[in-house]
Amino acid sequence: METVLLVISILLIIIVLLQSSKAEDAAHIFSGGGSDLFKNRKERGSELVITRVTFLLGMAFFVICLVSMFV
């Protein structure tokens, strides 16, 4: 169980690092360049896949932690 949790956590770290940087957009709030910051953007292609994989890995990590806590 611990090995699976370790593998999922490493994959989760890697996939989060692959995501596009949204911190750059947040920096525009303080510099005053946020005219298109809150514009509705849809994720497409690889961005959508990475977001969904991140969600699935996060849920798997959460569930395995809960299961291992009660076992």
N, C-alpha and C positions, 0 to 999 in steps of 0.2 A: 504494500500500500504506500509506503514512504517513497519507494522508487518511482511509482506512477506520479505521485505528487511532485517529486523533484523534476521529473521530465516535463510535466505540465507547466510548472513554474518557470523553467528555463525557456520553453516555447512561448509562454506568455510574455516574458521579458523581451525576447527577440521580436515578436510580432508587434509589440507596442513601440519598439524602437524603429520599426519599419513604417509606422504611420506618418502621414504628412504632419508637419509642424503647425499646430494651431496656435502655438504660443506667439508666433510672429504676428498673427492677426490680433491677438489680445494686446500686444505692445502698442498697436495703433490707438488704443483707447486713451493712453496717457499722452501720446504725441499729437493727438488731434486729427489723425488721418483715418478715422474710422467711419468714413462715409458709407462704405460698402461692407462694413464689418458684420452687420446683422442681416445682410442680404441672404435670402433663402437659397442655399446651394445644395444640390443633390449630389450624393456620392455616386460615382459611376466607375465601372470597370474594376481595376485592381484595388481602388480605395474601398469600394463596397465589400469586396471579398475579405480584405484585411480587417475591416470593421466587424464583419460577421464572425470571422475566425477568432478575433479578440473576445467578442461576446461569448462564444461557445467555450473557449478555453477558460475564461473567467468563471463561467457557470460551473464548469467541470471542477475547477479548483475549489470553488465554494462548496459544492456538494461533497467532494472527497474529504474536505476538512471537516464538514459536519458529520459525515459517516464515521470518520476515524476518531472523532471526539466521543462518540457513543459506543464504540466497539471496544 
